[in-house]
Amino acid sequence: MNPIQRLTIAGMTAFALLTPTVFAATAHHVVETNHGWVSYHSEAKLSSPVLGRLELGQEAPLIKKADAYWYEIDINGRDVYITTNSNYTHVANVTTLKPAATTAPAPQSIRTTTSTPAPSQDVIHVTAGNGTSAIINLSGDTVQQKALIKTALTQLGVRYWWGHQVPNYAPVNGRDGFDCSNFVAWTYKTSLGIHFSGSSVYQRFHVGTPVTIDKTDKTKYLQPGDLLFFANASEPNGQGHVGMYIGSGLIIQEGGGRGKVTVESLNNHRAWFGRSLVFARRVLK
């Protein structure tokens, strides 16, 4: 039954039928980021030019899913490509309700998410490089530190590939991989937009500021996100291998005798990672 409005005019009562507002609904899909920003490219391949970045809270109309690794999206009338990796992006269904009457209020949007964003839990369970269980606790970390660590963890198990920065969501000729220094450089670039050289020598001497390594408790002064450098027989000052501290006495690194991206403990001073840490540098302020 239509709603009725009761009007009183000059002592006379009148009744007027109010016709409900009729809405026209239109639905479309958009791509959004899960946290921070994500770069978009001119083509559906990682080696193509980066044209810009989709910011957190920004919506980009979805044109189509180009392939398993890339969405084709519309940015200001231009077709560009962004990763389909659910750690970084998700698709949302946006339904716009537009009143048919010209005097009605502005259009309203009703949103439903059609794919699950990246997990937001601050306690993460992983299997370390030696096969034991490891717990990463992010509850005391900053937003930047969390972004760094969660981004790095998406590449667990990616194989070592010297001189490359090829994440698992955009393989080149079917292959993905990093070397140790390109892995930490990629992590900073992808999660926070901080760019520096993928050379371990350059990182050891020029990236960030030095952090003291306590001789008895090597993690005492470390903070999540610090770059950690490890000595070997030919490079005792640590420029030969680098990883990133992720808190709780743990690091994430590529290679290091494992041949892939792994989480390792610094607490075992008899194991290579525990005894070989010689230098650290802090990138985050």
Residue pairs with C-beta under 8 A, 6 or more apart in sequence:
2 17
2 18
2 19
2 20
3 18
3 20
4 15
4 16
4 17
4 18
5 15
5 16
5 18
6 13
6 15
7 13
7 14
7 15
7 16
8 14
21 99
21 100
21 101
21 104
22 99
22 100
22 101
23 97
23 98
23 99
23 100
24 97
24 98
24 99
24 100
25 95
25 96
25 97
25 98
26 95
26 96
26 98
27 93
27 94
27 95
27 96
28 61
28 62
28 93
28 94
28 96
29 61
29 62
29 91
29 92
29 93
29 94
29 114
30 59
30 60
30 61
30 62
30 91
30 92
30 94
31 54
31 59
31 60
31 61
31 62
31 71
31 73
31 82
31 89
31 90
31 91
31 92
32 54
32 57
32 58
32 59
32 60
32 89
32 90
32 91
32 92
33 54
33 55
33 56
33 58
33 88
33 89
34 86
34 87
34 88
34 89
34 90
34 117
34 118
35 56
35 118
35 147
35 150
36 56
36 147
36 191
36 192
37 53
37 54
37 55
37 56
37 193
38 53
38 54
38 82
38 83
38 88
38 89
39 50
39 52
39 53
39 54
39 82
39 190
40 50
40 51
40 52
40 53
40 54
40 60
40 73
40 75
40 80
40 81
40 82
41 48
41 49
41 50
41 51
41 80
41 81
41 82
42 48
42 49
42 51
42 80
42 81
43 81
44 66
44 67
44 69
44 70
44 72
44 81
45 70
45 170
46 166
46 167
46 170
46 172
47 172
48 81
51 75
51 78
51 80
52 75
52 80
53 193
54 60
54 73
54 75
54 82
54 89
59 92
59 94
60 73
60 74
60 75
60 82
61 73
61 74
62 71
62 72
62 73
62 74
62 91
63 71
63 72
63 73
63 74
63 79
64 71
64 72
65 71
65 72
65 84
66 72
66 81
68 84
69 83
69 84
69 85
69 169
69 170
69 171
70 81
70 82
70 83
70 84
70 170
71 81
71 82
71 83
71 84
71 89
71 91
72 79
72 80
72 81
73 79
73 80
73 81
73 82
74 80
82 89
83 89
83 169
83 170
84 169
85 154
85 167
85 169
86 115
86 116
86 117
86 118
87 118
87 150
87 151
87 154
88 118
88 169
90 113
90 114
90 115
90 116
90 117
91 113
91 114
91 115
92 111
92 112
92 113
92 114
93 111
93 112
93 113
93 114
94 109
94 110
94 111
95 109
95 110
95 111
95 112
96 107
96 108
96 109
97 107
97 108
97 109
97 110
98 107
99 105
99 107
118 150
122 137
122 138
122 139
122 141
122 146
123 135
123 136
123 137
123 138
123 139
124 135
124 136
124 138
124 153
125 133
125 134
125 135
125 136
126 133
126 134
126 136
126 153
126 156
126 263
127 133
127 134
127 263
128 134
128 250
128 262
128 263
128 264
128 265
129 256
129 258
129 262
129 263
129 264
130 264
130 265
130 271
134 248
134 250
134 263
134 265
135 248
136 149
136 153
136 246
136 247
136 248
136 250
136 263
137 247
137 248
138 145
138 146
138 149
138 150
138 224
138 247
140 247
141 149
141 224
141 247
142 284
144 191
144 192
144 225
144 284
145 223
145 224
145 225
145 247
145 284
147 191
147 192
148 187
148 188
148 191
148 192
148 224
148 225
148 244
148 284
149 224
149 225
149 246
149 247
149 252
150 191
151 187
151 190
151 191
152 183
152 187
152 191
152 244
152 246
152 252
152 261
153 252
153 263
154 167
154 168
154 169
155 167
155 168
155 178
155 183
155 187
155 254
155 261
156 252
156 261
156 262
156 263
157 260
157 261
157 262
158 167
158 168
158 176
158 177
158 178
158 254
158 260
158 261
159 176
159 177
159 259
159 260
160 177
160 178
160 179
160 254
160 255
160 259
160 260
161 175
161 176
161 177
161 178
161 179
162 179
163 179
163 182
163 198
164 172
164 177
164 178
164 179
164 182
165 178
165 182
165 183
165 185
165 186
165 198
166 172
166 175
166 176
166 177
166 178
167 176
167 186
167 190
168 176
170 176
178 186
178 254
178 261
179 198
179 254
179 255
180 200
180 241
180 242
180 243
180 253
180 254
180 255
180 256
181 197
181 198
181 199
181 200
181 203
181 242
182 198
182 254
183 253
183 254
183 261
184 203
184 227
184 242
184 243
184 244
185 195
185 196
185 197
185 198
185 203
186 198
187 244
188 194
188 195
188 196
188 283
189 195
194 283
196 202
196 203
196 206
196 207
196 283
197 203
197 206
197 207
200 229
200 239
200 240
200 241
200 242
201 239
203 227
203 229
203 242
203 281
204 229
204 237
204 238
204 239
204 242
204 279
204 281
205 239
207 227
207 281
207 283
208 226
208 227
208 281
208 282
208 283
208 284
209 281
209 282
210 279
210 280
210 281
210 282
211 221
211 222
211 223
211 226
211 280
211 281
211 282
212 221
212 280
213 221
213 277
213 278
213 279
213 280
214 220
214 221
218 266
218 274
218 277
219 245
219 249
219 266
219 267
221 280
222 228
222 245
222 280
223 245
223 247
223 282
223 284
224 245
224 246
224 247
225 244
225 245
225 282
225 283
225 284
226 244
226 245
226 280
226 281
226 282
226 283
227 242
227 243
227 244
227 245
227 280
227 281
227 282
227 283
228 242
228 243
228 244
228 245
228 251
228 266
228 277
228 279
228 280
229 237
229 238
229 239
229 241
229 242
229 277
229 278
229 279
229 280
229 281
230 238
230 240
230 241
230 242
230 243
230 256
230 272
230 273
230 276
230 277
230 278
231 237
231 238
231 240
231 276
231 278
232 240
232 241
232 276
234 240
236 278
237 278
237 279
238 277
238 278
238 279
241 253
241 255
241 256
242 253
243 251
243 252
243 253
243 254
243 256
243 264
243 273
244 251
244 252
244 253
245 251
245 280
246 252
246 263
249 265
249 266
249 267
250 263
250 264
250 265
250 266
251 263
251 264
251 266
251 273
252 261
252 262
252 263
252 264
253 261
253 262
253 264
253 273
254 260
254 261
256 262
256 264
256 272
256 273
257 272
258 264
264 271
264 273
265 271
265 273
265 274
266 273
266 274
266 277
267 274
268 274
269 275
